[in-house]
Amino acid sequence: MKRKQQIFLPDTIIDTYAACPEAFYPNMKVVLKICTTLLMTTVTIKQTFSVLKLLKTYLRSTMLETRLHGLAMIYIYRDLVLNIDVGIDEFGKSNRQLEERILFHYNGHGVPRPTANGEIWVFNKNFTQYIPLSLYDLQKWMSSPSIYVFDCSHAGVVLNLFVKFAEQIDKELEEARRNLAQTSFPSSSTNVHPAAQIPPLLPTSSPIHDILLGACSENELLPMNPELPADLFTSCLTTPIRIALRWYVLQKNISRLNPNIDQEMIDKIPGTVTDRKSMLGELNWIFTAVTDTIAWNSLPKDTFQRLFRQDLLVASLFRNFLLAERIMRSYGCHVCSRPTLPPMFEHRLWNAWDMALDLCLKQLPSVLKQTESGIREPVYEPSSFFADQLTAFSVWLGENSLLTTTVEKEQLKQPEQLPIVLQVLLSQSHRQRALDLLARFLDIGTWAVHLALSVGIFPYVLRLLQATSDDLRPYLVFIWAKILAVDRACQIDIIREKGHEYFISTLTDARSSNGVRALAAFNLTCLVDNYTKGQDELLPVMSRVLDILNTPTTYFHETSALFLWSTLFLGQAWRLNANACEKAVLIRAPDTLQSLLTTHDTPEVRAACAYALGTYLSSSTSGNELSERRSEQSKEAAIALIRCLHDGSPLVRQEVLVALHHFLNLFPQTTTTTTTTTTTTTTTATTNTSGTNITSNVNRTGSLLYKTVFDKVTEAIQTVASSDPSYEMVQLSEKILTNLQQPISTTFFHWCCSRFRVSNTITRDLGSGIAQQRGASYIEDENDFFARSNRYWRNHCIRSNPSRLADFQHMRETIFNNRISNATPLVLRLHPYENYLVVANSSGNLNFYEFDGSPRSKSILKVGSIGSTINTLDFINAHDRTLICVGTDTSAIRIFDESTQRLISSWIALYDQYTHIHSSHHHHRSISNPTSTSQAKFVVDWNQQLCRIYTSSSNIDYISLWDVERERRLYTMDTGTSGGVYCLVSDSNGYCAAGMGDGTVRCFDTRSRENPIGISPSPTPLNRHSSIITLKSDINNRLLSISNMGQLRRWDTETGISAELPVPQTSQHISAADIHSTGNVLSLATANALQFKTCFGDLLFDIKNSKFAQTSCLSFHQYRPLLAVGFKDGSLSMFNGKTNSSTV
């Protein structure tokens, strides 16, 4: 095997998780140079010991070959050369012939001090004496990369001079490369092949990158204690456990649990270092964990990776080097190395190591008695070291789990015990607890994942994928989800080691929880993401994933994560893979996705279906011929996608639009003409005045325009460009129509994957294991928690003390009366818990005003498109994080975040039903009103308890019911009359009441889609356009309606009987009216007064002013005696029913 020159480059950091440990077992030639001629004296060392007494300890040095074989597993060495007092000529000759990486171990006891010229002493065979060997020549013979161990006095001198010569050789190599480049390459005008221009190779690695270990510093001598091995430094590097025990027993200043331990007993400790169940093996295991942890917490990350993770032998040497530093210092020697390491002999984890040694020695006498009695496996109490360290790590997690922001996490101090947690993964007794703690740590976020990868998590958890225990599945799939979300490079090793079979078995195991199976599906999705070999390996899994998607389910929310990642797996498995697409046709996977696209309750799952259909359609270019079956399948998918362009979720609509773009690109020659003709129509399209007319032109032309499926797709995209309430959707559709060949994509897939890079994302779905042990899936910041608690208490107090009739006696008091805008207020709402109101004006803006005596502008939010008018305004989740629901006369609904003013969602609530799209629905018709010159009124009612929105309009005969949480329309209800809907109200029991244009009030039980309950019309029909209705939950489910002439009626929803209340009929037109939800008070704006009446028709008082004839809107506060009135001149007035306005 040739020399691997890249191993020890300092700038090269090979990530531990990039390959299994076996990848770091390169062959190495080990050369031992032992100078042990004992009868020769030197002038630099005073001989103060008996040669005969020391001879035994020196003879142990000849066993160094055996000790090095046990240093880091014997099979890493190709050969081991032992040179004991060999001559300089033979030594140089043997080294020059080596081409492998070399470990040079210089055991020079009793040799003279290294010279100032950079020479060490070796044996001269001809003259029977030591002669100097230049370090410069040694480096030339050895070449690089190599490891040097100098176990001799004044080793620091050797290291310093070695570095000096290494820098010199580095300069020489650089100069040689420049000269070779100038002389060896022919001129560019020659026709020599480039391969012939390569000069003879020079060494690519300089000795400046070699690793050096020295036993002591420049002016220090090696210990000459007869109780110690003569080669103490070498013993630390090769037999660390036994030398650590020997040193520990020799310490006089340490109080031990059993002081009667001698050296002979130490030599009889049972077991081997490779058997962790034995006493000696357990100590070696603890020692590895301790030294790894000390190094990881003390060294820079690149240095730790180079010395402790790149090469197995190097890692073993440096672990033992840390012990050598501690032991040698106790005898006055300061070890040295290149690269230079910071002092680590005083790290507090050494105390834990001493405790482990002491507990071991305490039991040693009884263990030896068992051994002497013939017991092969003596019984002893295992060390509590790992259990204690896991407890410490758990405490760290508990203290830092409350941190939620990215900045806080990146400023965390790394947990000291993390390397120990990885070591414990090898133990069956502690494995489950360690996996749980590791999963909790990785759930902190990307910072934690990178930290775990840097310490070497990859080979450990990769090996555990071979485990068969079902108890470990929740932890392993979660840990791998966190890793794969951060680093996709792992997919290569997982596929090579057949780790994907573990995730397949978890996904298809019906005994596992849906959350665990969803994690397995995510891991499989990552393995096929942009990785052809992964797609080929997992091609058979597509049919098994399809079986999961075809499994009937009642509770969609329980399987939403599983369905999401199963769908995304299909989308990534056949992305740019023709074989996978053909298999998808055979198993009819697109048909399943089309069904889920229109029926599943979860918006993310529907978006994933659209995404997967898009990757299916984009997997073939125009240059590739499609099979007849696949061509038909693609057209069927396009038709299904068109049906979803009016989905309630912008996320779904965006993926549908991109998928349709891919469909058009499948047949560019077919769609070129169609796109060209429709682009002109798109650019001249204007915003419709009614949501029901969004697709009316398309519907009227019907089959005349839709000659082919391509015409249908193009026409649908044109409709989106002209009417979608989302600005991003309009931009995307215009881009498609402008240039079909332009590549278009979304970030949906990466957005889904990003959930696993943040904290507390999926643990709530595990259902067992992690979820049960962790408890809550989200822990708030302390300040957020108290703010939320105070807000809930305040809201509770407001709801518990609603306004009563007596509170409105002082409603004449005006809080303010100012002109605040040039635009006419159209709709206004007072926040039920905060001191501000929102005004929607004729300019299409939302104005926020705070009030505490005078109005102050808070912010302005632009809503709607040019030409649209805001008709409705509601607060969603007003008790917590307020969202604002805005409806325009184009039947567009937009939901904004009040705090950030960001658009959360938007959709078209009312649209015509295509016969080719919703054949199962009734064909609703628009209602024209020739006597009316005003625009159609869009009507919306938000139901907080049911999380539903009821929508209709004054020129249609049906009501659409939308589930806001699921972002999809549940169904539509026919009103049964020819009059349009002018107002809507609903309650928490599923009842909905509609005030119709023909003067009737109809009530529907939305729990029954087939048999809505209708209330018969009154004998004297109410006039159209201004019927106002509210549902009073505190007056036995009775409805109140007010006509535009001030007539008040009460309706019983159970009997369908209406009763006209004794309110005087007036010829004055009622421009606006509202009913307080708790105070049994209503307000009417007439031509010359603002009237306040009880819900039984009794007049409380009125405020005379001709300005009220210009009232454009008014609204009561939901709980307080507050009324806001907007006027056509842009002014706004507020009236308070309490004498102390400061309480507002």
N, C-alpha and C positions, 0 to 999 in steps of 0.2 A: 504494500500500500504506500502510495506516495505521500509526501509530507503535506499535511493540511495547513496551509499557511494563513488561512483567514481566521483561525480560531481565536487568537489572542489579540486581534486588533482592538485597541481601546475604543475606537469610534464606532465599532460594530456591536450593536446590542441585539443579541438573538433572543427574542421573547420566549420565555419558558413555555408559554402555551402554544407556540407554533409547531411543536412536535412532541412526540412521546419521549420518555427518558431514554429509550433504546437508541434514539437518534444521537445521544451524547455519549456513546461508548466507542470513540474512535480508537484505533490501534495506537500504541505508544511504545517506543523503545525506552527502556529504563536502564540507565548506566549508573552503576554504583562505583564510586571511586573512594576506596577506604585506605587511609594511610595509618597503619597501626604498628609500625616498627617501634617497639617499646624501649629498647636498650639504647636508643640514641637520645642525647640531650641537646637542648637548644639554649642559646644565650637569652632568649626572651621569656622563657618559662622556668620558674624555679620549681624543681621537683621536690614536693613535700610529702609524697605518699609512697607506699610500698608497691614496688612493681609486681611482686608475686600476688599481693592481695587484690590488686586491680586487674590482674590478668583475666580472672574469671569474668569480670564485667566487660572487659574488652572483647572477650571471645563471644559474648552475646551479640556483638556487632556483626559477627559473621552470619547471624540469623536474620540479618536485615532483608535478605531476599525473600524469606518466608513472610516476614512482617509486611513487606510492600505488596506481596500477592494478596494479602487480606485487607489492604487499605481501601480498595474500591472495586471489589469483585475481580476475580482472576482473569475473566475472559476479555477484559479490556486491553490486556497486554499481548502483543504478538511475540515478544521476546524480552528477556531480562539478562543483561550482561553484568557479571560480578567481577570487578577488578580490585584485587587486594594487593596493594603495593606493586602494581604493575609498572613497568618502565614507561618513560615518557614517549618513546618511539612507538611502542605497541599501542599505547593509549591514543595517540594522535592518529595512527593508521586506522584503528577500529572506528573512531568517531567520524573520520572523513568518509567512510564507506556507508554510513547510515543515511537513509532517506526518509525515515519516519520521524514523527515528532518525538522529542527526547526529553526525559526527565533525568537531569544530571544531579546525582546526590554525592556531594563531596563531604566525606566523613573524615576530617583532618584533625585528629587528636594528637597532640604532642609535636605537631609540625611547627616550624618557625613562623613568626609573624609575617603576614603579607607585606611585600616590599612597597615602597613608595612609587615604584615604577609600574605597579599593577601586576604583580606576580604572586602566584600561590605556589606552594611547595608540593612536589610529587617525587616519587621514588626513582632513583637512577639505578638501573639494573647493573650497569657496568662498574660503578664505583661504590655501590652499597651505601648510598646516602641520598638525601633529598636535594633536589635541584629545583630552581624556580621555573614555573610555567606561566607564560604571559596570558593574561585574560583576553588580550586582543586575539592571540592565536586560538584560544579556546573558543571564542565566539565565531571565528572563521570556520573552525572544524564543525562546530555544532550546528551552525546556521539557525534559522528561526522558522517557526516558533519553538521555543524550548522553555523548560522550567529548571531552575537551578536552586538547589538546597545546599547551603554552606554551613555545615555543623562544625565550626572551628572557632578558636579564639580570634578576636578582632575581626569578626565577620563583617562589621560595618565598613571596614576599610575596603574589603572585597566588593561590597555592593556599590560604594561610591565610585571606585575605579571602574567597575563594570559599566556603570551608566556613562562614565566619561568616554570609554572606548566605544560603547554602543552609539553614542552621538557621532563619534568620529566615523565609524563604519557607515552610519546612515548618510552622512555627507558624501562619503566615497561612492556609495550606491547611487545617490542622486546625480552626482557628477558623471558616473559611468552611464547612466541612462541618457543623460543629455548628449554625451559624446556618441553613444551608440545610435541615437536617433539621427544625429547629423551625418554620420558616416555610412550607416547601413541602408538607409532608404534611398532608392533611386529617385531621380527627378520626376516631376509630374508629367513630363512630356513623353516618358517611355511608356511602352505598352505592356509592361510587366504586370502580371496578375497580382491583385492586392495581397493574396495569400503568400506570394513569394516575397513580399516586401517586409514580412515580420522578421525582426532580428532574433538572434538567440535570446531565450528568456533569461532575465536576471531575477534574483530573489525578489519576491513581491513583498516580503515582510522584513522589517528591520529588527535587529536585536534590541532596539530601544523599547520594543513592545514585549520583550521576554519577561517572565515572572521570576522574581528573586526572593528567596527566603533566607534570612540570616539568624544565627543563634544568639548573637549579642552585638553590641555596638562597637565603635572603633577601638576604644581603650579598655575593653572588658575581656576577662578570661572566663573560660567555661568553668562551671562548678566542678570541684574535685572532692566531692563528698563520697566516701566509700559506701554510704547507705543508699546512694542514688546510682542509677545506671550511668556508665561512663558517657554514653551518648544520650544525655537527658533530652536534648532538643529533638533528636531523631525519635526517641521513644514517645515523646508527646505527639509527633506527627504520625507515627505508625501504630502505636498501641495506646490510644488516649485513655481508655477506660481503666486499664490496670495501673497506668502511671498516675492517673488522677486519684485512684484509691490509695496507692502507695504514698503519694504526696500528702493526701488528706490525713492519713494515719500518722505521718511524721510531724504534723504541725502540733506544736506544744501549746499554742495560744488558742486553740479551738476546744470548746467543751463538747465532748461526744457522748451520745447516749450509751454507748458500750465502749469503754476505754480499753478493754482487754483484747483488742484485735491486733494480731501481729502480721508480719509480711507473709508468712507461710500460709496463713488462712486466706489472705487476699488472693494468692496464686491458685487457691482451690475453689474459688467462686464457680458454681456450676453454670453450665449453659454456654452458648456461643453468641457472638455479637449479632448474628443474622437471625436468631430465634427470639422474637420479641416476647414470647411467653416465658422465657427463662429469665433468671435473675440478671445475668450478664447482658442478655439481649435487651431487657427492659432499660437497664442503665444506658446502653448505647443508644436506644431510641430516645430517651430523655435528653441525652447529651446532644444528639443531632438537633432536636427541637430547640434546645437552649441556645446553642451556637448559631443556628440559623436565625433565630429571633433576635439575638444580640446584634448580629451583622446587619439584619434588615432594618433595625431601628437606629443603627449607628452610621451606616454607610450611605453615600449617594446611590440613587437607584441604578444608574448605569454601572457603577462599580460593583454593586451587589449582583446585578445580572451577569457581569463578566466573570466574577470570581466564584459565585455560588450557584449559577444556573446554566452556564454554557457547557461545562465539561465535568463529568463525574469525578475524575481524579483530582482536578483542581479544587472542586467543592470540598472533597474530603480533606485535602491538604489544608485548606484555609479554615475549615471548622476546627481542625486539630491545632492549627496555628494560634487560634484564639486561646486555647488551653495552654499552649506553650508560652504565650505572652504572660499569662497569669502565674504559671509555675516558675518560669525563668526569672521573673521579677522578684519573686520571694528569695532568690539566691543572688540578687544583685546584677542580673543580666537583663538588658533591654533588647528584646528581639527587634529586628528590622525587616523591612520588605520593600519591594517595588512591584506594584504601586504602593505608595506609602499609605498606611492605614491609621486612623485615629486610635488613641488608647481605648481599649474596651475591657480592660482587666477589672475595672471597678463597677461594671454594670450591675444593677441590683438583681438581675435574673441569676447571677452566680450564686446568690444566697439560696435561691430555690434549688439549684444544682447541689449545693452543699447539703441541704436538707434531704434531698433524695439519696445522696451517698450515706448520710448518717442513718437514715431509716433502713437502708440496705444492710449496713454493717451491724446494726442492732439485731437483725434476724439471722446474720450469717452463722453464728455458732449452732443454732438449732437446725439450720439448713444443712450444715456440714455433717451433723449427727445423722440426719436422715440419709444423706449420701453414703456415709460409712456403713450404715445398716443395710445397704443394697437397694434403696429406693431410687429408681431412675429419675423420677420427676418429683423432687421434694416440694412440699407444700409451703408456701410463704405468702405473706400479705402483699399484694401488688401496691405500687406507689400511688398515692393520690395526686401526684403532680399534674396529670392531664385534667383530672376532674376539677382541681382548684383553678387551673388556668382557664378552663371553659367557663367557670363561674365568674372569673374576673372579666372575661370577654362579654359575658351576658350583662354584667353591671355597666360596662362601657356602652353597650347598645341601649340599655335603659336610659342612660343619661343623655344620649345624643339622638334618640329617636324623635324628639320633639322638634328638631330643626327641620324646616320645610323649604327654605329658599336655597337656590343654587349657591349663592355667595356663602351662606352659612355652612353648607356642606363642604365646599372647597376649602374653607378655613379650618375644618376639623383637624384635630391632631390624630394621626393614624393610630389605630388600636395596636398596642404593643403585642398582643397575643395572637395576631392573625396568622403568622407562620406556624404557631403551635396548633391552631385549629386545622390547618391543612395536614399536619402530621397525624392528628387524631383521626382523620378520615380513613387511615389505614387500619384502624382498630375496630373490630366488630362491636366491642363493648361500649365504645363511646361514639360510634359512627352516626347514629340517628340524631343524637343531641348536637353533634358537631355540624351536621347538615342543616339542622334547624337554625342554629346560630349563623351559619354561613349564608343561608337564604335570607335571614333577617338583615344581615349586613349588606348583602348585594341589593336589597330592596331600598337602601338609602338612595341609590341612583348611580349615574355613570361614574362619578368619582370613586365609589366603592368598588365597582366592577374593574376599573383600571387598576386600582390598588391590589385587588385580589389576583388579577392576571400578572401583575409585576412580581408578586411574591411566589408565583408558580402554581396556581390553582389548576391549570389546564390538564396536565398529565394525571392528576389525582382523580378529578371528576370524570375524565375520559375513561379511566380504568374502571370506575364504578358503574359505567353503563353495561358492564358485563354481569352486574349483580342481578339476582333473581328475586330478591325480597320485595314484596308488594308494599311494605311499610316505607320504603325509601322512594317510591315513585313520585309522590307529591313534591318532595324536596328536590330530587334530581331534575325533574322536568322544569321546575321553577328556576333552579340555578342555571340550567342551560338556556332557558328563555332570556334571562338577564344577560348572559354572556353573548349569545347570538345577536341580541338586540344591539350590542355595542360593537362586536367584532365578527364580521361575516367570514373572515379568513379561517375561522375554526371549521367551516363546513368541509374543507378538504380533508382534514384529519378524521373528522367524524365519519365521512363516507368511506375513507380508506380502512378504518378500524371497525366498520359495520355497526357503528353506534346508532345509525338511523333505525335499525331493527328494534331497538329499545323503545323509541318513540312510536313506532308503528304498533307495537304490541300494546302500548299504553292507550293510544288513540282508539283502538278497536276493542279494548277491554270494557265491556258494559258495566263491570263492577266498579270501575273508577268513577269519581264524580265528574260532572260536566266541566267543572273548572279545570281539573287536572287534564282531562282530554283536550280541552281548548289549548292549554299550554303545550301539549304534545303536538297538536296541529300547528301551532305557531312555530315550533322548532322545525317541523318538517317543511313548513313554508320557507323558512330561512335557508334550509339546505338546498332548495331548488331555485332560490333567488339568484338569477344571473349566473347559474352554474350548470353547464350542460351535463356534466357527469352525474351531478345530483339528480337532474331531471330524468336521465336514463335509468338510474338505479331505482328511482321511486315511481317509475311509470306504472308498475302493477298496482300501486297504492291508490290510483285514481278511482278505480271501481269500488274500492272499500270506502273511500271518502264519500263517493256518491251514494252509497247505501246509507251513510249517516244523514246526508241531506234529505233523503227520501223517507226517513223515519218519521211517522206522524208524531206530532207534539201538540199538546194543548197549551202549555205555558211557554210562550215564546221567549220570555225574558230569562228563563232558566237555561235555555240552550243558545242564547244569542251569541255568546262568545265562541262557543263550539262551532256554530254555523258560520260565523264571520270568518274564522281562520280556516275552516274546511273549504269555504268558498275561495278565499284568497290563495289557498294551496293550489286549487285547480287553476286559478288564474296565472300563478307563477309557474306551475308545472308545464303548461302548454304554451307559455310565452316564447315566441320565436322558435318553437319546436314543432316541426311538421308531423313527426311521428306521434307526438302526444295529441295533436289536434285530430289526427285520423282516428286515434283510439277514442277520443272524446265523442266523435260522431258515432262510433260503433256502440258505445254505452249510453248514448243519448244524453250526455251531460248538459249540453246547452238547453234542452227542453226542461230539465230540472231547474236550471238557473232562471229561465224565463218565468217559471211558475213562482219561484221564491221572490223574484223581482216585483211581482204584482200583489203578492199575498202576505209577505212576512211583515211583522209589526215593527221590527227594529230598523231604523233608517240606515245604520251602518251595515247591516246585512244586505239590505237592498242595494246600497252603494257598492258593496263588495260584489254582488251579482252583476251589476252593470260593469264594474271594473273587469271581472273575469270574462264576460262576454266581449269586452273591448279587446283584451289581450288575445282572445280566440280569433276575433276578426282581423287583428293586426299581425297575426303570425304568418300570413302569406302576403307576398307582394304581388303586383300586377304581372310580374314576370313568371310567376309560378301558376301552373294550371291547377284549378280546384276540381276535385271529383264532383260528379253530378249531385251526389247526396250531400256533400259538404256545401256546395253552392246553394242548395235549397235550404239547408240548415242555417246558413248565414242570412238568407232573406227572411226566414221566420224569426230569427233573432232580431233583425232590424225592425220588423213590425212590432215585436214585443217591446222594443226599446222606445219606439214612438209613443206607445201608450203611457209611458212613464215620464214624458217630458213635462207633465203637469203634477208631478209628485210634490208632496208638501215639503220635502227636504231639499234645500239647495245642493247639499252634498250628493244626493242621488241624481238630481238633474244634471249636475256637472259631469258626473261619470257617464251618464246616458249620452250626453252630448259628445263627449270624447269617443265613446264607442261607435256612435253613428258616423263620426268623422273617419274612423278606421274602416267602417263599412263602405263609405264612398270611395276610399282609396283602394279598395279591392278591385273596383271596376272604373278606373278614371276615364276610360274612353267612353263609357256609357253615360257618365254624369257630367262631362265637360259642358255639353250644350245646356243641360238643365241648370247647372250652377250659374252659367253666364246669363241666362235669361232671368233668373230669380234674384240675382244680386241687385239689379236695378230696382226691383220692387222693394227690396229690403231697405235700400238707402233712402227711398221716398216714403217709407211707411211712417205714420204718425201714431201717437198714443191714442188708443180707443177711449171713448168716454164711458164705456160700460164694460165690465169684465165679461159679460156674456157675448160681446162682439169680438173678443180676442181672436177667435178662429172662425168667425162667421163667414168671412170670404172664402176660407178654405172649405168650409162645410158646404157652402152654396154651390161651388163649382164641382165638388164631389169627384165623381169618376172622370169628369172631363179633364181635370189636371192630373189626377193620379193614374196615369197610363201605366206606369211601372212603379215598382217599389222604390226605385231611386228618386222618382218625382215626389213620392210621399216623404221620403227622408229629407230631401232638400226643402220641401214646403214646410215641414215641421221645424226645421232649423231656422227658416225665415220667420216663422211665427215667434220663436223664442227671441230672435233678434229685435223684434218690434214690440214685444209686450212683457217679457219677463221682468219681474220687479227687482231682480238681482243684477247689479251693474256688472259684476264679473261674468254672469251668464250672457249678458248682451255682448260684452266684449269678445267672449270666446266664440259665440255663434257668428259674429261678424268676421272674425279671423278665419273661421272655417269657410264661410261663403266667399271670402276674398281670395284665398289661396288654399286650395285643397292639398297641395303637396307640402305645405308647411307643417313640420312635425309639431304635434300638440300632445301634451301630457299633463297630468295632475300630480299632486303630492299626496294623494289619498293613501296609497300603500305605505309610504314612509310615515305618514301621520299616524296610521294604525300601529306601525312598529314602534313609534316613539313613545307609546304608552308604557312600554317595558323599560324605558330608559329613565323613568322618573319613579319616585317613591310611592309605595302603597297603591299599586295599579291593579293587581290581579289577585292578590292574596285573599281577598274576600270571596273569590270564586273557587277556591280549592276545595272547600266543603269538608276537608279533614286535614289532619296533620298541621300544616302551617296556620291555616285559618283558625282552627280551634285553639291553638296554643298562643296565637298572637292577639286574639280578641278583636277589638275594633280595627276597621280597615283604614281609618283616617284619624289622625290626632292633630287637633288644631294648635296653632300658636296661642300662647297664653292670652295675649292682648285680643286676638280675634275671638277667643272663647268668651271672655268677659264682655266684649262689645256685643256679641250675639246674644248672650244671656240677658244683658240689660235691655236689648232691643225687644226680645221676646216678652220680658216682664212689662215693659212700657206698653207694648201692643195689647197685652192681656188686660191691663188696666183700662185702656181706651175702650176696648170691646165690652168690658164689664160695666162701664158707666156710660151707656149711650145717651144721646140727647132725648129729652122728654118734651112734651108739648109746652110746658112752662118755660123751657129754656129759650123759646122763640119769641117771647114777649118783647124782648129788646132788640129784635132784628133790625130795627130802624137805624141802629148805630152803624156807621160806615167806617170800615177800616181804612180804605183808600178809594179814591175815585180819580184816576189819571188816564191820560191818553198815553199808551205805552208803545204803540206801533201805528204805522200807516196802513197796514193790512188789516182786513176785517177778521176778528176771531170767529171761527166756525164751530169749533168744539173745544171745551175746556173741562179739565178734571182736577179736583183737589186730592192730593195724596192723602190716604186715610190715616197715616201715622206721622208723616213728616210735614214740616211747615213750608210747603211749596205747592204751587199749582202748575199745570202744563196747559199751554194754550196752543191750539192748532189754528193757523190763520190761512187766509186766502193765498198767500205767497208759497204755500207748500212747506212752511217751516213749523217746527215745534219750538216754542219759547218757554223756558223754565223761569219761574219767578218765585223768589223767596219772599215771605211776608212776615213781618213782626211789627207792623205799624205803618210801613210804606213798602211798596213793591221794589224789589231789587232784582235785576236781570241776573240769572244764574248762568245760562248758556242757551245757545241756539243750535238746533239740529235740523239739517235739511232732509226732508222726507219727500218721496215720490218723484215722479218724472214731470217734465214740462207738460202742462195742460191738464194734469190730474188734480183732483180736489179731495181734500181729507174729509171723510164723512164720520169716522168713528175714532175713539180714543179710549183705551182702557189700561189699567195697571195690572200686571201679572206678578204674582209673588210679592205683593206689596209688603207683606209681613216680614220679609227677609231681604233678599237681594232683588230689588225692583227691576222688572222688565216693562217696557212700554209697547203696547200693541196698537198699531196704527193701520186703519183701513181707508183706502181711497176709492173713488168712484169707478176706477178701473177694475174693481174687485180684487185688488192686490192687498195682501196683508204683510206687513213688515213688523218684526219684533226687534227692538233695540235694547241694549244694556244701558240702563240709566246712568250708571257710574262712569262707564267708558264711552258711551254714545256709539258703540259699535253695533253694526247690524248682525243680529244673532241668526235670524232665519227670515225667509220671505217666500211667498208662494201666491199663485192665483187661486182664489177660493171658489170662484164660479167660472165654469167654462162649459161650452156646448159639448154634448155627448156625441162623439163620432159613431156612426153606425158600424164602422169597421173596427172600432176600438172597444166600445162597451155595448156589445150587442145584447147583453143581459139586462141593461138598465132601460128605464123608460126614456123616451125621447122628449125631454123637457123643452118647452117653447118659451120664447120671449113674448112679453105682453107690451104691445104698443099703446100709448095714451095720446091720441091726437089732440086732446084739449090742453095738454101740458107742454110747455115750452122749456121747462127746466130739465137738467140732466137727471139720469136715474140715480136714485139714492141707494147706496150700499149700506146694508144693515149687518151689524155684528153684535153678538152677545158673548162675553167671556164668562165661563163658569169655573171658578177657582177650585171648587171641591172636586169636580170631575175632570178637571184639566182638559176641558173641551171648548171649542169655539163653534157657535152656531152662526151661519152666514146665509144671507139672502139679499134680494134687491127688489126695488119697487117695480121692476119690469119683467120679473120671472115668476113662475108658479111653483117653485120648489125651494126647499131649505137643505143646505149642505151641512153635514155634521163632521167636524174635524177633530181628531185626537192630536193635541199639540205635543204631548210627550212622545208619541210614536211618529209624529209628523206625517200623518196620512189621513185621507178622508175615510170615514167609517161607512157612510152611505148618504143617500139623499132621500128626502121625504116630499111627496107631492102635497101641495096645500089643498088641492081639491076645489079651488075657486079660480075665477078668471082675474081676480084682483091681485096686484103685486103685494109684497110684504114691505111694511113701513117701519115696523119695530119688532124687536125680539126680546124675550126675557126667559130665563130658565132657573131651575132650582136644583138642589143637590140630589133630589130623588129621581132625576131623569125626565122631568116634565119640562116641556118647552111651549111657550105661548107666543103667538104671532098676531100682530095687529095688521089686518089686511086693508087693501085699498078700497074694498067695497063696503067698509064700515063694520066688518065682522071681526071677531076675535076667535082664533082657533088654537086649541091646545093639543099637544102631541106627547104621547108617552114614547120617548126615544128608546125604551127597552124593547118595544115592539115595532119592528120595521114594517110590518104588513098592515097593522090595524091602529093607526093613530087616532086618538080620541079628539073629536071636534066639538066645539061649542057653537050652538046655533046662533045665527045672527039676531041682532036686536030688532024690535019692531021699527024703530026709527034709526036707520043706519047712520053711523058717524060719517062725517065728511072725510074725504080722502086726504092723503099727504101729511096730515098732522096728528094722527092718532098716536097717543103716547101711552105706554103701558109699563107697569112694574109689577113684580110678583112679591107680595107681602107674606113672608114666612111667619110673621107673628100675628097674623089675623086669619088664621085657619085657611091658608092656601087660597086666598081671594085676590083677584086681580082688580086693579083700578085703571081705567082708561079715560083719557081727556081728549075731547075733540078740539078742532081748531077754533070752535066758537065757545069754548069753555065748558061744554057739557061733561059731566063726570058720571061714570057708570062703574058699578061694582059687579064682578063676575065670579060665580062659583064654579070652580074647575071640576067639581064632582057631579053636580047636577046639570051644569050647562045653562043655568038660569042667570040672567043679568037683571040688575035693578038700577034704575036711574035715580041718582041721588038728588035731593032738592037743591040744585044749584041754579040760580036764575040764568036763563038763556040771555045772551048778550049779542048785540050786533057787531061788537068790536072783535077784530081778528086777534087770535092768540098767537103771538110770534114765537114764543118759547115757553116751555113748562118743564117742571121736574118735581118729583116726589121724594121726600126724605125717607130713607130706608128704615129708620127707627123712631122718628119723632112724630109720625102720623100727621105730617104737614106737607102741603104742596104749595108751589109757587107758580104764579101765572104772570106773564108779561103782556100787558094790553097796550092800547094806543096811548094811554096817559097815566098809567099806574102800574106798580108792581104789587100784586095781590098775594097775600098769604092766607091760606084756608086750611081747615082741618080736612082729614080724609073723609069726613061725613058731609062736607060741603059748607060748613060754617065759616064765615069770614072772620079771621083773627084781626087783621089790620091791613092797610095798604099804604104804599109810599107813592104820593102823587108827583109825577114829573113827565112832561111830554117826551122826554128823551127815551123813555121806555118803549116808545113806538119803533125805535131803531134797534131794539134788542135783536141780536143775532143768535145768542145762545146763553144758557144759564145752567148751573149745576150746583147741587147741594154737596156738602161734605158727607161722607158715608156715616160718620158717627157724631160729629160735632154740629152745633147750630151755626154753620157757616154757609154762605151762599155767594158764589161768584157769578157775575153777569158781564157778558161781552157785548159790545155795541158795534154797529156797522162802521163807525168812524174810527175804529181802532182803539177805543178807550175801554177801560176795564174797571169794574167796581166790585168791592167785596163788602158784605154785610155780616156782622157778628151778632149773635143772639144773646151773648153774655156781656154784662157791664164791664168786666175786666178783660180787655183784649189781650193782655199779656199772657193769659192762660192758653192762648191759641198756639 
